[in-house]
């Protein structure tokens, strides 16, 4: 187990390098990660979010319950700075309509799982990140089309229920299970060993 913990620490330490190498391999041989689609994608992301949940305890939820205004402000900032920055970059570089639409779409979408993963690996406030992801995903079906229509003059069809269901399966459920395990077994030696290995699994 000590060996696995050491590997996990090194993977966490060199996360950026691992991602760059994976991207290089995929660029050379695209089929390498082509299996990460559909149910496999849900399972992979679910395992990562389970790892994050295993770091959350009762104290995190107490702090989170005291900070609803922070989550609200964070979500508002996300849906103002990012879209405005996206359209500014598109105009600065005189991007084509297609690239402009794509960039603004990315800028007006909710944070998603990636932000949670980065918070987790950077030893940030995972509970706050998950809270912001939840709020931004819930309001996305309303806010994203409005921003796109205002900034680019185009609308996009969004499956609000599908997005929420995906977030439930990939984010909230695994985090809840991991957190429940942490609350129940945090004093167990075997659980601490498993939790120590999970950052490497997430990478």
C-alpha positions as CSV (number, residue, x, y, z in Angstrom):
1,X,0.0,0.0,0.0
2,X,2.9,2.3,0.7
3,X,4.1,1.9,-2.9
4,X,0.7,2.8,-4.2
5,X,0.6,5.9,-2.0
6,X,4.0,6.9,-3.3
7,X,2.8,6.5,-7.0
8,X,-0.3,8.5,-6.1
9,X,1.7,11.3,-4.7
10,X,4.0,11.5,-7.7
11,X,1.0,11.4,-10.1
12,X,-0.6,14.3,-8.2
13,X,2.6,16.2,-8.1
14,X,3.1,15.9,-11.9
15,X,-0.5,16.1,-13.0
16,X,0.1,18.7,-15.7
17,X,2.9,16.6,-17.2
18,X,0.7,13.5,-17.2
19,X,-2.0,15.4,-18.9
20,X,0.4,16.8,-21.6
21,X,1.8,13.3,-22.2
22,X,-1.7,11.8,-22.5
23,X,-2.6,14.6,-24.9
24,X,0.5,13.9,-27.0
25,X,-0.2,10.1,-27.1
26,X,-3.8,10.9,-28.2
27,X,-2.6,13.3,-30.9
28,X,-0.3,10.6,-32.3
29,X,-2.7,7.7,-31.8
30,X,-6.3,9.0,-31.4
31,X,-7.8,5.6,-30.8
32,X,-5.9,5.3,-27.5
33,X,-8.8,6.9,-25.5
34,X,-11.6,6.4,-27.9
35,X,-13.2,3.9,-25.4
36,X,-14.0,6.8,-23.0
37,X,-17.5,7.4,-24.3
38,X,-21.1,6.8,-23.1
39,X,-21.3,4.6,-20.0
40,X,-17.5,4.3,-19.8
41,X,-17.2,8.1,-19.6
42,X,-19.8,8.2,-16.8
43,X,-18.0,5.4,-14.8
44,X,-14.5,7.1,-15.2
45,X,-15.8,10.5,-14.1
46,X,-17.9,8.9,-11.4
47,X,-14.8,7.2,-9.9
48,X,-12.9,10.5,-10.0
49,X,-15.8,12.3,-8.2
50,X,-16.0,9.4,-5.7
51,X,-12.4,10.1,-4.9
52,X,-13.2,13.7,-4.2
53,X,-16.2,12.8,-2.0
54,X,-13.8,10.7,0.1
55,X,-12.1,14.0,1.2
56,X,-15.3,15.6,2.4
57,X,-16.5,15.3,6.0
58,X,-19.1,16.9,8.3
59,X,-17.0,20.1,8.8
60,X,-17.0,20.8,5.1
61,X,-20.8,20.7,4.9
62,X,-21.0,23.0,8.0
63,X,-18.7,25.5,6.4
64,X,-20.6,25.2,3.0
65,X,-23.9,25.8,4.7
66,X,-22.5,29.0,6.2
67,X,-21.4,30.2,2.7
68,X,-24.4,30.2,0.4
69,X,-23.7,33.8,-0.6
70,X,-20.1,32.8,-1.7
71,X,-21.5,30.1,-4.0
72,X,-24.1,32.5,-5.4
73,X,-21.4,35.2,-6.0
74,X,-19.1,32.6,-7.6
75,X,-21.8,31.5,-10.0
76,X,-22.7,35.0,-10.9
77,X,-19.0,35.8,-11.6
78,X,-18.7,32.7,-13.7
79,X,-21.6,33.7,-15.9
80,X,-20.4,37.3,-16.3
81,X,-16.6,37.3,-16.6
82,X,-16.3,34.1,-18.7
83,X,-18.8,35.0,-21.4
84,X,-17.5,38.6,-21.7
85,X,-13.9,37.4,-21.8
86,X,-14.9,34.9,-24.5
87,X,-16.5,37.4,-26.8
88,X,-13.7,39.9,-26.1
89,X,-11.0,37.3,-27.2
90,X,-13.1,36.4,-30.3
91,X,-13.3,40.1,-31.4
92,X,-9.7,40.8,-30.5
93,X,-8.5,38.0,-32.8
94,X,-11.2,38.5,-35.3
95,X,-12.3,34.9,-35.2
96,X,-14.6,33.4,-37.7
97,X,-18.4,33.1,-36.8
98,X,-18.0,29.4,-36.1
99,X,-15.0,29.8,-33.8
100,X,-16.7,32.8,-32.1
101,X,-19.8,30.7,-31.4
102,X,-17.7,27.8,-30.0
103,X,-15.6,30.1,-27.8
104,X,-18.7,31.9,-26.4
105,X,-20.5,28.6,-25.9
106,X,-17.6,27.3,-23.8
107,X,-17.6,30.6,-21.9
108,X,-21.3,30.4,-21.1
109,X,-21.4,26.8,-20.0
110,X,-21.3,25.6,-16.4
111,X,-18.0,24.7,-14.7
112,X,-18.5,20.9,-15.0
113,X,-16.5,18.1,-13.6
114,X,-13.1,19.4,-14.7
115,X,-13.2,22.4,-12.3
116,X,-13.9,19.9,-9.5
117,X,-11.0,17.7,-10.5
118,X,-8.6,20.6,-10.6
119,X,-9.7,21.8,-7.2
120,X,-9.3,18.3,-5.8
121,X,-5.8,17.8,-7.3
122,X,-4.7,21.3,-6.2
123,X,-5.9,20.6,-2.7
124,X,-8.5,23.4,-3.0
125,X,-11.9,23.8,-1.6
126,X,-13.6,20.8,-3.2
127,X,-17.0,21.3,-1.3
128,X,-17.2,24.9,-2.6
129,X,-16.3,23.8,-6.2
130,X,-18.9,21.0,-6.2
131,X,-21.5,23.5,-4.8
132,X,-20.7,26.0,-7.5
133,X,-20.9,23.3,-10.2
134,X,-24.3,22.3,-8.9
135,X,-25.7,25.8,-8.9
136,X,-24.1,26.8,-12.3
137,X,-25.5,23.6,-13.9
138,X,-29.0,24.1,-12.6
139,X,-29.2,27.7,-14.0
140,X,-27.3,26.8,-17.3
141,X,-30.4,25.9,-19.3
142,X,-31.7,29.4,-18.8
143,X,-28.5,31.5,-18.7
144,X,-26.5,29.8,-21.5
145,X,-29.0,30.3,-24.4
146,X,-29.7,33.9,-23.3
147,X,-26.0,34.8,-23.3
148,X,-25.4,33.1,-26.7
149,X,-28.4,34.9,-28.2
150,X,-27.2,38.3,-26.8
151,X,-23.5,38.0,-27.5
152,X,-23.5,36.0,-30.8
153,X,-27.1,36.4,-32.0
154,X,-27.6,32.6,-32.1
155,X,-29.4,30.2,-29.9
156,X,-28.6,26.7,-28.9
157,X,-31.0,23.9,-27.9
158,X,-30.2,22.5,-24.5
159,X,-31.5,19.4,-22.8
160,X,-31.8,20.8,-19.3
161,X,-33.1,17.5,-17.7
162,X,-30.4,15.5,-19.5
163,X,-27.7,17.9,-18.2
164,X,-29.0,17.7,-14.7
165,X,-29.3,13.9,-14.8
166,X,-25.7,13.6,-16.0
167,X,-24.5,15.9,-13.2
168,X,-26.5,13.8,-10.7
169,X,-24.9,10.6,-11.9
170,X,-21.4,11.9,-12.5
171,X,-21.1,14.5,-9.7
172,X,-23.6,14.5,-6.9
173,X,-24.2,10.8,-6.4
174,X,-20.5,9.7,-6.4
175,X,-19.5,12.7,-4.2
176,X,-22.3,11.8,-1.7
177,X,-21.3,8.2,-1.6
178,X,-17.6,9.1,-1.1
179,X,-18.4,11.6,1.5
180,X,-20.7,9.2,3.4
181,X,-17.8,6.6,3.4
182,X,-15.5,9.3,4.7
183,X,-17.8,10.2,7.5
184,X,-18.4,6.5,8.5
185,X,-14.8,5.2,8.1
186,X,-12.5,8.2,8.5
187,X,-10.9,6.8,11.7
188,X,-10.2,3.4,10.0
189,X,-6.6,2.8,8.9
190,X,-7.6,0.9,5.8
191,X,-9.9,3.8,4.6
192,X,-7.1,6.3,5.1
193,X,-4.8,4.1,2.9
194,X,-7.5,3.9,0.2
195,X,-8.1,7.7,0.4
196,X,-4.4,8.4,0.1
197,X,-4.3,6.4,-3.2
198,X,-7.4,8.0,-4.8
199,X,-5.6,11.2,-6.0
200,X,-3.5,9.0,-8.3
201,X,-6.6,7.2,-9.5
202,X,-8.1,10.6,-10.3
203,X,-5.1,11.7,-12.3
